[in-house]
Amino acid sequence: MKRLTRDPRTYAKVGVLALAAGLTVIRSATGLPRWLGWAGAVIGAVCFVPWGAWIAFLLGGLWIIVAGVLLTWRPAPADGTRPSAAAPPG
């Protein structure tokens, strides 16, 4: 882990991921709350600041976990139907 966090490209990769995902959540109706999008955008931007990159790197991992949990535990639609993965044939 020590070698991984010394490479500045690692921070840049997490920053691009968090920034792009955060902006996507803010701009579209993805089913995720907008606060999560703003948090991702801020984390992504801070990844490019040298004094805050390691904190944002850790928060980026937490952001990914929170987004995964929120995507897994989505509430059922108001009409009572369950979303399907694939459209029925025909």
C-alpha positions in Angstrom: 0.0 0.0 0.0 2.9 2.3 0.7 4.2 2.1 -2.8 0.7 2.5 -4.3 0.1 5.8 -2.5 3.4 7.3 -3.4 2.6 7.3 -7.1 0.9 10.6 -8.1 -0.8 8.9 -10.9 -2.8 6.9 -8.4 -4.3 10.1 -7.0 -5.0 11.4 -10.4 -6.9 8.2 -11.4 -9.0 8.3 -8.3 -9.6 12.0 -8.9 -10.8 11.5 -12.4 -13.1 8.7 -11.4 -14.6 10.6 -8.5 -14.9 13.9 -10.5 -16.5 12.2 -13.5 -18.9 10.1 -11.5 -19.8 13.1 -9.3 -20.6 15.3 -12.2 -22.6 12.5 -13.8 -24.7 12.2 -10.7 -25.3 15.9 -10.5 -26.2 16.3 -14.2 -28.5 13.3 -14.7 -31.2 11.4 -13.0 -29.2 8.4 -11.9 -31.2 7.5 -8.9 -28.4 8.7 -6.6 -28.8 11.7 -4.4 -27.3 15.0 -5.6 -25.3 15.4 -2.3 -23.4 12.3 -3.3 -22.6 13.8 -6.7 -21.3 17.0 -5.1 -19.2 15.0 -2.6 -17.7 13.1 -5.5 -16.9 16.2 -7.4 -15.2 17.8 -4.4 -13.2 14.7 -3.7 -12.2 14.5 -7.3 -11.0 18.1 -7.4 -9.1 17.8 -4.1 -7.2 14.7 -5.5 -5.3 17.2 -7.7 -4.2 19.4 -4.8 -0.9 18.2 -3.4 -1.6 18.8 0.3 -5.0 17.1 0.2 -4.5 14.3 -2.2 -4.0 11.6 0.3 -7.1 12.6 2.3 -9.1 12.7 -0.9 -7.7 9.3 -1.9 -9.1 7.8 1.3 -12.4 9.6 0.9 -12.6 8.4 -2.7 -12.7 4.8 -1.4 -15.4 5.7 1.1 -17.3 7.5 -1.6 -17.3 4.3 -3.8 -18.5 2.2 -0.9 -21.4 4.7 -0.1 -22.4 4.8 -3.8 -22.4 1.1 -4.0 -24.6 0.7 -0.9 -27.0 3.4 -2.2 -27.3 1.7 -5.6 -27.9 -1.7 -4.0 -30.6 -0.4 -1.5 -32.7 1.6 -3.9 -36.3 2.0 -2.9 -39.0 0.3 -5.0 -40.8 2.4 -7.6 -44.0 4.2 -6.5 -46.2 2.1 -8.8 -45.2 -1.1 -7.1 -43.5 -2.7 -10.0 -40.0 -4.1 -9.8 -37.4 -3.0 -12.4 -36.2 -5.8 -14.6 -32.6 -6.3 -15.9 -33.8 -7.2 -19.4 -36.8 -6.4 -21.4 -39.2 -9.3 -22.1 -38.9 -10.8 -25.5 -41.5 -10.1 -28.1 
